[in-house]
Amino acid sequence: MDADTIYAVIDLETTGTAVQKGDRIIQFGCALVQHGHIIHTTAQLINPDRPIPGTIQQLTGITPAMLTSAPYFGDVAATFEALLQDTVIVAHNVNFDYPFLSAEFERVGLSPLQQPAIDTVELAQILLPTLASYRLQDLTSYLHIQHDQPHRADSDAASTGQLLVALAKRFQALPSHTQQQLAGFGPQLLRQTGDWLASLVTPRKALPDSLVQVGELVVRRPQPVAEGAALAHYPATPAAKRALLRPAYRVRSGQSKMMDAIYTNATTTQAPLFVEAGTGLGKTLGYLLPYAYVATAERPLVVSTATTVLQEQLADTAVPQLRALLGAPNSAVVVKSPRHYLDLRGFAATLHAQSANRLTRVLEMRLLVWLTQTTTGDLAELHMTNYRAPLFNRIRHTGQEAAPGDPYQAMDFYARLQAQVAHSSMIITNHAYLARHADLLGHHRPYLVVDEAQHFADQVAAAHARKLDLGRLRVRLLKLAELIGHGDARDLLAAYADSAVWRYKLQSLAALVDDTLNGVTRMQETVYHHQFPQPAAGSTFVDAALTAEQVTWLTTTLAGPLAKLGRALATITSTVQALLADYTANAAHFLPSDAALFQAVVGIAAGLATQREGLADLRLGDPASVVTVTLPHPLAVTDLAITASVYESGPLVQDLVAGFTAPTFVGATLTVNRDFDFLARQLGYPATGVSTLRLRSPFHYKQQALVLACTDAPSAKDLTPAAYADYLASAILALADNDRATIVLFTSLAQIRLVYHRLAHTRLANRKELLAQGVTGSAAKIAKRFALNHSALLLGAASFFEGVDYPAKALEQVILTRLPFDAPEQPTTQARYAALQAAGADPFAADAVPRATLRLAQSFGRLIRTESDRGAFIVLDPRWLTTPYGRKMQKALPNLKPLAVPLGEMAGYLHDWFDPRKEDVDAASTPK
């Protein structure tokens, strides 16, 4: 490939994906690109001489009638062959189009394709590393490329041609060093994609001031951290608020009351405050704005949200809006646990691995480009479907400080984050991090706002759970043994072949690791045979709660072995740290590829250190916790783990908030039966004597929302999981086979998987993009995908019950499959119920129903996010209509009553609601 190469960008529309089974081309499109411009385009409809599936017709818009007079492939194949002669073929997913077209050439007696080929999907993943989707229509939208007819070969080919040109410009805008690195990894890319990158490398040029090279990596140069300061003159009067907020925002009396209450509390009494701010009130601005006049770097505001998804939404949307409103910088920083951030040294070490596969290399190339863009090093910016690739285990930050002299120390993302925390007036974190690491926020009694506070108690409890994961410990010890000298690849003994002292230390370490592994095995077998004298029944996950007597036996029996394990882990970790220190001090004595070996040791050492710390804080006998033995399946003895879970977290919450000033708990759904008693009890506060503020939503729900309850829905407990999934799939098909963006809420990820695989084979899959949590991506990724596609169908669980805004037509239907009760068989739920029962309370009424009621209100809250939204909320659980508690839960909806309707009639109600007849609209708008 050179400057004069002609690139033939092709796209095929076909009757299906299996050319060997008789699928045929129905449209061929091609755009020729040379010197960065499209110089020729062609498109041809083709008669496949066989039926066209309805799904393909719907997807492409190509009907049998359009192909009746079209030529057969054999009639035009020679023309296509001549067009492609002496070109480099380009396609978006080249391993579909290229072999399909080649097979068709062979079928009609021509030679198979021999040209080099390039894949634009892989290129886009590398050169646009932070996108949530690499579908052609999403890429063209992002790059502002005109793409009028997606899934038509002519339009797709022309758009892919423009995409290729745009990607070339992106590559050549990269630093010279990064270009060279990408070209060096190119041979592992699909077909000749790497050759194309190599042909584009530009002459070496100086780095711009915004970038700096550290070791082998080019990263963004850190900017000075501005000291956070409070603004003067809080807008206390209605006139002052109007002057500040208008015209960007509508001034709401409820939001003004919230601002004043929070400002007054923060500057005077500084007492705990509960605020329920109805959906649409402007809750986030309601607490951010008053604290902009209070918080400083010396005493910042800590905002805690329920999930990292909400944390990112707050940082990416609300904080910039606040800055624009106030006309002043706001020194906000997002804080997560270290594992969310890239370890520069660890990543650099992986670049030397000789055995990396193609997918690992693509990910490394993507990270190299991302490093020229990111200022945080937060891996969530990559919007990966999941982060389970083995590479991530080696490049995640461990939280450990870099060794003195480490060239990456000054640019270390986590160290820079900690420096930002010390100078910021706003720290945005999540409940899990706050519960575990409040002491790392580095300030004396900062202000605190807990958003989505209904989750705080449970997440504090989860953060204080203690797990003796003997299965994971075994895996780490086995991996360490392999790294020392039991593996086939180069190991530590080979790396220290010329050092008798270190070879002796490593051999001793190997013996200790082996002895420790044997001790772990004995503990697992002892606990297993005592807890399960007969093999556990079934084939699914085991989570067995222990009685008080069994906990006593466990504590006594494991006291000696655990003490020995602690001593062994202390010796192992200290030896490994000495090993790593020796490598850092003498890195020049080792092979470049040894960097990956020692980085793997770093990851193992961090994990062992964490587990050693957990041993000292296991607290198996804590009266407020429940101890369980867990197994991934009944016979997995070597994966046995022991967990101590907290079920009553009120005292822990009180210990935590004691370190903060004016703790404020906010949310759209904090009350049950219009009072805060349930939340107060969860958080360890007395039911009376706490300052509260309850503010109604400004929305007119009777005009904006339709609520339907299914009268003929089956009870899930009466069906097998497969049969229940069949029902849900058929119901969703009936309710969502339209152009309305729909979220379906589940209480089980397993049920999501079952329903998704059923829907994937229906017409709905061709009409809408199907997004399923845990199947097509993580919660964060599919949330972003859903926001981009206004007619998608999303199947989600816990994190989608609240907190994510999809205004207007971004979300028009919410379907709740089951009332969101906790699973009663969970050990923590059982322990909580037992404690309530012992106190003379009814666990179902005092705990189960309030929790489910809050989640029900939250799920409804996803639907109407602005005053102009209209939407439908549909419940498929018969208990909502037929049980006393279900009917009581209906009162959680804001001034609405559900319509009881059989499933077969719901589509008609939905049609009439969203598309009312003109006379109905006129009648509704006529004054009476």
Beta strands, then each sheet from edge to edge (+ up, - down):
strand 1: 7-14
strand 2: 25-34
strand 3: 37-45
strand 4: 88-91
strand 5: 117-119
strand 6: 211-214
strand 7: 217-220
strand 8: 273-277
strand 9: 301-305
strand 10: 332-334
strand 11: 426-430
strand 12: 447-450
strand 13: 466-469
strand 14: 542-545
strand 15: 625-631
strand 16: 641-646
strand 17: 661-667
strand 18: 691-695
strand 19: 705-710
strand 20: 742-745
strand 21: 770-772
strand 22: 793-796
strand 23: 813-816
strand 24: 871-875
strand 25: 899-901
sheet 1: 3+ 2- 1+ 4+ 5+
sheet 2: 6+ 7-
sheet 3: 10+ 11+ 9+ 12+ 17+ 8+ 18+
sheet 4: 13+ 16- 15+ 14-
sheet 5: 21+ 22+ 20+ 23+ 24+ 19+ 25+
end
